[in-house]
Amino acid sequence: MTKSRTEIELIEEALNGNQHAFKVLYEQHVDGLYSFLSQFSDQDSHREEWTQRAFIKAFKNLSQFDQRSGFKTWLFTIGLNEMRTDMRKKIHFVNIEDKHIEFEEQQPIEDSTIWKKAKSAIQQLAPDKRMICLLHIAENYSHAEIAEMIGITEGTSRVILHRAKQELRTLVSK
């Protein structure tokens, strides 16, 4: 039985021109990136575009990947930057009130009254607070990873998450 290639080996092979290695990286991460970006837009075309542009930029700049963070973190950073660029152009955001959000167990959370309030409250957060909440709570990124992904300090990430949680408590209790 042959040992499967590690992510680092795939990256090295892709850097040496092996397109199949990059295709494997793509297949390993495309669904996760698309799913994450889906939380920010209700239009398939936006999510698909952000995902594709992230992979194109990752492929073109693969030599800049320095392995201090995981490939997924680096790729999600690129995807977030694509999304943020479009956010500045006032892209319509998801109205998650009518959607089920699925977490790691891939089981939809029940649409109880409190959950409807929570989803509505998340939608009402400012984009930076919403992004950090979703990255930390739904995607399980550490504050260090979030800081690296969006270009802020770890302390700033913690403060923004704390403020977002306070705001969510207020919004949900109404």
ChimeraX attribute file (.defattr): number of C-alpha atoms within 10 A of each C-alpha:
attribute: neighborCount
match mode: 1-to-1
recipient: residues
	/A:1	3
	/A:2	4
	/A:3	5
	/A:4	8
	/A:5	12
	/A:6	9
	/A:7	17
	/A:8	12
	/A:9	12
	/A:10	20
	/A:11	23
	/A:12	16
	/A:13	16
	/A:14	20
	/A:15	17
	/A:16	11
	/A:17	11
	/A:18	13
	/A:19	14
	/A:20	12
	/A:21	20
	/A:22	22
	/A:23	13
	/A:24	15
	/A:25	18
	/A:26	16
	/A:27	11
	/A:28	13
	/A:29	17
	/A:30	18
	/A:31	12
	/A:32	15
	/A:33	25
	/A:34	20
	/A:35	13
	/A:36	19
	/A:37	21
	/A:38	19
	/A:39	19
	/A:40	25
	/A:41	18
	/A:42	17
	/A:43	13
	/A:44	11
	/A:45	10
	/A:46	20
	/A:47	23
	/A:48	16
	/A:49	15
	/A:50	25
	/A:51	28
	/A:52	18
	/A:53	16
	/A:54	24
	/A:55	23
	/A:56	13
	/A:57	14
	/A:58	21
	/A:59	18
	/A:60	11
	/A:61	11
	/A:62	19
	/A:63	13
	/A:64	9
	/A:65	14
	/A:66	10
	/A:67	10
	/A:68	8
	/A:69	12
	/A:70	14
	/A:71	19
	/A:72	16
	/A:73	17
	/A:74	21
	/A:75	23
	/A:76	25
	/A:77	20
	/A:78	22
	/A:79	27
	/A:80	23
	/A:81	16
	/A:82	21
	/A:83	23
	/A:84	18
	/A:85	13
	/A:86	14
	/A:87	16
	/A:88	8
	/A:89	9
	/A:90	9
	/A:91	16
	/A:92	13
	/A:93	15
	/A:94	15
	/A:95	16
	/A:96	19
	/A:97	17
	/A:98	11
	/A:99	14
	/A:100	14
	/A:101	15
	/A:102	12
	/A:103	12
	/A:104	9
	/A:105	6
	/A:106	8
	/A:107	10
	/A:108	12
	/A:109	11
	/A:110	11
	/A:111	14
	/A:112	9
	/A:113	8
	/A:114	12
	/A:115	14
	/A:116	18
	/A:117	18
	/A:118	19
	/A:119	20
	/A:120	18
	/A:121	21
	/A:122	25
	/A:123	19
	/A:124	15
	/A:125	17
	/A:126	10
	/A:127	15
	/A:128	15
	/A:129	21
	/A:130	21
	/A:131	20
	/A:132	22
	/A:133	22
	/A:134	18
	/A:135	19
	/A:136	18
	/A:137	13
	/A:138	14
	/A:139	14
	/A:140	13
	/A:141	17
	/A:142	15
	/A:143	20
	/A:144	14
	/A:145	21
	/A:146	24
	/A:147	18
	/A:148	17
	/A:149	21
	/A:150	18
	/A:151	11
	/A:152	13
	/A:153	15
	/A:154	15
	/A:155	12
	/A:156	13
	/A:157	25
	/A:158	18
	/A:159	13
	/A:160	17
	/A:161	23
	/A:162	14
	/A:163	13
	/A:164	21
	/A:165	17
	/A:166	11
	/A:167	17
	/A:168	20
	/A:169	13
	/A:170	11
	/A:171	16
	/A:172	16
	/A:173	11
	/A:174	6
